[in-house]
Amino acid sequence: MILTVTPNPSLDRTYELPGLVRGTVLRATADRVDPGGKGINVSRAVAAAGHRTVAVAPMGGPEGALLARLLGEHGIEAAGVPVTGSTRINVTLVEPDATLTKINAAGPELSAAEAEDVLEAVRTRSAAADWIACCGSLPRGLPPRWYAELVARSHRAGARIALDTSGAALTAALREGPDVIKPNAQELAEAVGRPLATVGDALKAAEELRERGAGAVLASLGADGQLLVEASGAYFATARVATVRSNVGAGDASLAGFLTAGGQGP
């Protein structure tokens, strides 16, 4: 079972448009709403592959209730933590040539008590989990060290942690030794403070993050492929895609596949 933690989940509303023209009234040719947030995307991929997954996330207002219902429809057990603020709604505008325009809301501000409630929900669900995947940005009200606290508590309980975040939250969590981190190319470069022009540069950056505490680094490098650096060695692979329709959720899906396959290299 994969337990996911999404501190700032969303409802993702997508509108398909015949064209995007500023300052006019546009009529969508199609629209849909999906449960969103990086950890929830991981749960969706895990469930689609036929594995059990539980999604821990703060949920508030009618939007939170809809999020919980949609998770159930996707075969995901929702472990919602009630919060005062309403779950955010993100909007994506899709043009005929597949150009995406995304508008992401900030989301609710969590109180200290609500932040602790999320940690407690993870604790009570973690005993049955093969992996805990903690993913996404932190909402307002949560300090950068919140993920580090989650990693430390989960390790004390004997759980394995995969972390997909960036910036100060990633830097703080490295000190607690997450078992796997999953940066993309930009996040990997940001973490080491320098541009990464080649796969070799990415390898050196991943090794540096391992020296700083990460057990393994699973880095998605976009069209260049994916890199895994762990104690047993470094592995790199690519996969040809004939037609790219969207890259949204690609990194989340790769993390889901990695964890359901055991969470380690060959």
C-alpha positions as CSV (number, residue, x, y, z in Angstrom):
1,M,0.0,0.0,0.0
2,I,1.2,3.5,-0.9
3,L,0.2,6.2,1.6
4,T,0.4,9.7,0.0
5,V,0.5,13.0,1.8
6,T,-0.6,16.2,0.0
7,P,-0.5,19.3,2.2
8,N,-2.1,21.6,-0.4
9,P,-4.5,19.5,-2.5
10,S,-6.8,21.0,-5.1
11,L,-9.7,20.5,-7.4
12,D,-8.3,20.8,-11.0
13,R,-10.8,22.4,-13.4
14,T,-9.8,22.1,-17.1
15,Y,-11.4,24.0,-19.9
16,E,-10.7,23.2,-23.6
17,L,-11.0,26.3,-25.7
18,P,-11.1,27.0,-29.5
19,G,-8.5,29.7,-28.8
20,L,-7.3,32.0,-26.0
21,V,-8.1,35.6,-26.6
22,R,-7.6,38.1,-23.8
23,G,-10.4,40.5,-22.9
24,T,-13.2,38.5,-24.5
25,V,-15.9,36.0,-23.5
26,L,-14.8,32.5,-24.3
27,R,-16.9,29.4,-24.5
28,A,-15.3,26.1,-23.6
29,T,-15.7,23.2,-26.0
30,A,-15.3,20.7,-23.1
31,D,-14.5,20.8,-19.4
32,R,-13.8,18.5,-16.5
33,V,-12.8,18.5,-12.8
34,D,-10.3,16.1,-11.3
35,P,-8.8,15.6,-7.9
36,G,-5.4,17.3,-7.8
37,G,-2.2,17.9,-6.0
38,K,1.1,16.1,-6.4
39,G,0.5,13.4,-3.8
40,I,-3.0,12.8,-5.0
41,N,-1.6,12.4,-8.6
42,V,0.7,9.7,-7.2
43,S,-2.3,8.0,-5.6
44,R,-4.2,8.2,-8.9
45,A,-1.4,6.5,-10.8
46,V,-1.0,3.8,-8.1
47,A,-4.8,3.1,-8.1
48,A,-4.8,3.0,-11.9
49,A,-2.1,0.3,-11.7
50,G,-4.3,-1.8,-9.5
51,H,-2.6,-1.2,-6.1
52,R,-4.1,0.0,-2.9
53,T,-3.5,3.7,-1.9
54,V,-4.6,6.0,0.8
55,A,-4.5,9.8,0.4
56,V,-4.0,12.0,3.4
57,A,-4.8,15.6,2.8
58,P,-6.4,18.6,4.5
59,M,-9.9,19.1,3.1
60,G,-12.2,22.0,3.7
61,G,-15.5,23.4,2.6
62,P,-17.8,22.0,-0.3
63,E,-14.6,21.8,-2.4
64,G,-13.1,19.4,0.1
65,A,-16.2,17.3,0.1
66,L,-16.1,17.1,-3.7
67,L,-12.4,16.2,-3.6
68,A,-13.1,13.3,-1.2
69,R,-15.9,12.0,-3.4
70,L,-13.8,12.2,-6.6
71,L,-11.0,10.3,-4.8
72,G,-13.4,7.5,-4.0
73,E,-14.5,7.4,-7.6
74,H,-10.9,6.8,-8.6
75,G,-10.6,3.9,-6.2
76,I,-8.5,5.9,-3.7
77,E,-9.3,5.8,0.1
78,A,-9.5,9.4,1.2
79,A,-8.1,10.2,4.7
80,G,-9.3,13.8,4.8
81,V,-8.3,16.1,7.6
82,P,-11.0,18.7,8.3
83,V,-9.7,22.3,8.0
84,T,-11.4,25.7,8.3
85,G,-10.4,27.0,4.9
86,S,-11.8,25.7,1.6
87,T,-9.8,23.4,-0.6
88,R,-8.4,25.4,-3.5
89,I,-9.5,25.2,-7.2
90,N,-6.9,25.4,-9.9
91,V,-7.8,26.2,-13.5
92,T,-6.1,25.0,-16.7
93,L,-7.0,26.4,-20.1
94,V,-6.2,24.1,-23.1
95,E,-5.8,25.4,-26.6
96,P,-6.2,23.3,-29.8
97,D,-2.4,23.1,-30.2
98,A,-2.1,21.7,-26.6
99,T,-0.8,24.9,-25.2
100,L,-1.6,25.0,-21.5
101,T,-2.3,28.1,-19.3
102,K,-2.5,27.2,-15.7
103,I,-3.9,29.3,-12.8
104,N,-3.0,27.9,-9.4
105,A,-4.7,29.2,-6.3
106,A,-2.8,29.7,-3.1
107,G,-5.1,27.4,-1.0
108,P,-6.2,27.8,2.6
109,E,-3.9,28.8,5.5
110,L,-3.5,26.0,8.0
111,S,-3.4,26.6,11.7
112,A,-0.8,25.0,13.9
113,A,-3.4,22.6,15.2
114,E,-4.5,21.6,11.7
115,A,-0.9,21.0,10.7
116,E,-0.5,18.7,13.7
117,D,-3.7,16.9,12.7
118,V,-2.3,16.1,9.3
119,L,0.9,14.7,10.9
120,E,-1.3,12.6,13.3
121,A,-3.4,11.3,10.3
122,V,-0.2,10.1,8.7
123,R,0.9,8.4,11.9
124,T,-2.3,6.5,12.3
125,R,-2.3,5.3,8.7
126,S,1.4,4.6,8.3
127,A,1.6,1.1,9.9
128,A,0.0,-0.5,6.9
129,A,2.0,1.4,4.3
130,D,4.9,0.0,2.2
131,W,5.9,3.6,1.3
132,I,4.8,7.1,2.4
133,A,5.0,9.6,-0.5
134,C,5.0,13.2,0.7
135,C,4.5,15.5,-2.3
136,G,4.0,19.1,-3.3
137,S,4.4,22.6,-2.0
138,L,3.5,23.6,1.5
139,P,0.3,25.6,2.1
140,R,0.3,28.9,4.0
141,G,0.8,28.4,7.7
142,L,3.2,25.5,7.4
143,P,6.9,26.3,8.0
144,P,9.6,24.9,5.7
145,R,10.6,22.4,8.4
146,W,7.1,20.7,8.4
147,Y,8.2,18.0,5.9
148,A,11.4,17.4,7.9
149,E,9.2,16.8,11.0
150,L,7.0,14.4,9.0
151,V,10.1,12.5,7.8
152,A,11.6,12.3,11.3
153,R,8.3,11.1,12.9
154,S,7.8,8.5,10.1
155,H,11.3,7.2,10.4
156,R,10.8,6.7,14.2
157,A,7.7,4.7,13.3
158,G,9.8,2.5,10.9
159,A,8.3,3.8,7.7
160,R,10.0,4.5,4.4
161,I,9.6,8.0,3.0
162,A,9.7,9.4,-0.6
163,L,9.7,13.2,-0.8
164,D,8.8,15.3,-3.8
165,T,9.2,19.0,-2.9
166,S,11.6,21.8,-3.5
167,G,13.2,25.0,-2.1
168,A,13.5,25.5,1.6
169,A,11.2,22.6,2.4
170,L,13.5,20.2,0.6
171,T,16.7,21.6,2.1
172,A,15.3,21.3,5.6
173,A,14.1,17.7,5.0
174,L,17.4,16.5,3.7
175,R,18.8,16.7,7.2
176,E,16.3,14.0,8.3
177,G,17.4,11.6,5.6
178,P,14.4,10.9,3.4
179,D,14.7,7.5,1.7
180,V,14.0,8.9,-1.7
181,I,13.7,12.4,-3.1
182,K,12.1,13.0,-6.6
183,P,13.2,16.4,-8.0
184,N,12.8,17.4,-11.6
185,A,15.7,19.1,-13.5
186,Q,14.9,22.6,-12.4
187,E,14.4,21.5,-8.7
188,L,17.6,19.6,-8.8
189,A,19.5,22.6,-10.1
190,E,17.9,24.8,-7.5
191,A,18.9,22.5,-4.7
192,V,22.6,22.6,-5.6
193,G,22.6,26.2,-6.7
194,R,23.9,25.9,-10.2
195,P,22.7,25.2,-13.7
196,L,22.8,21.6,-15.0
197,A,23.6,21.4,-18.7
198,T,24.1,17.7,-19.1
199,V,23.1,14.3,-17.6
200,G,26.6,14.2,-16.1
201,D,25.9,17.5,-14.3
202,A,22.6,16.0,-13.0
203,L,24.5,13.0,-11.8
204,K,26.9,15.1,-9.8
205,A,24.1,17.1,-8.3
206,A,22.2,13.9,-7.3
207,E,25.4,12.6,-5.6
208,E,25.7,15.9,-3.7
209,L,22.1,15.6,-2.4
210,R,22.9,12.1,-1.3
211,E,25.9,13.4,0.7
212,R,23.5,15.9,2.3
213,G,21.1,13.2,3.5
214,A,19.0,11.8,0.7
215,G,19.0,8.0,0.6
216,A,18.3,8.0,-3.2
217,V,17.6,10.6,-5.8
218,L,15.1,9.9,-8.6
219,A,15.4,12.8,-10.9
220,S,13.1,13.3,-13.9
221,L,14.9,15.2,-16.6
222,G,12.0,15.8,-19.0
223,A,12.7,14.7,-22.6
224,D,16.3,13.7,-21.6
225,G,15.0,10.8,-19.5
226,Q,15.2,9.8,-15.9
227,L,18.1,9.3,-13.5
228,L,18.3,7.2,-10.3
229,V,21.2,7.5,-8.0
230,E,21.3,5.3,-4.9
231,A,23.7,3.3,-2.8
232,S,23.9,0.5,-5.3
233,G,24.9,2.8,-8.2
234,A,23.5,5.2,-10.8
235,Y,21.0,4.3,-13.5
236,F,19.8,6.3,-16.4
237,A,17.1,5.6,-18.9
238,T,15.1,7.3,-21.7
239,A,11.8,6.4,-23.4
240,R,10.8,7.8,-26.8
241,V,7.4,9.5,-27.0
242,A,6.1,10.0,-30.5
243,T,3.6,12.7,-29.7
244,V,3.6,14.7,-26.5
245,R,0.1,15.7,-25.5
246,S,0.9,17.0,-22.0
247,N,3.6,16.7,-19.4
248,V,1.3,17.4,-16.5
249,G,1.7,14.8,-13.8
250,A,4.5,12.9,-15.6
251,G,6.9,13.1,-12.6
252,D,4.1,12.1,-10.2
253,A,3.3,9.0,-12.4
254,S,7.0,8.1,-12.5
255,L,7.3,8.2,-8.7
256,A,4.2,6.1,-8.4
257,G,5.7,3.5,-10.8
258,F,9.0,3.5,-8.9
259,L,7.4,3.0,-5.5
260,T,5.0,0.2,-6.6
261,A,7.9,-1.6,-8.2
262,G,9.7,-1.7,-4.9
263,G,11.3,1.7,-4.6
264,Q,14.9,0.7,-5.7
265,G,17.0,0.1,-8.7
266,P,17.7,-3.2,-10.4
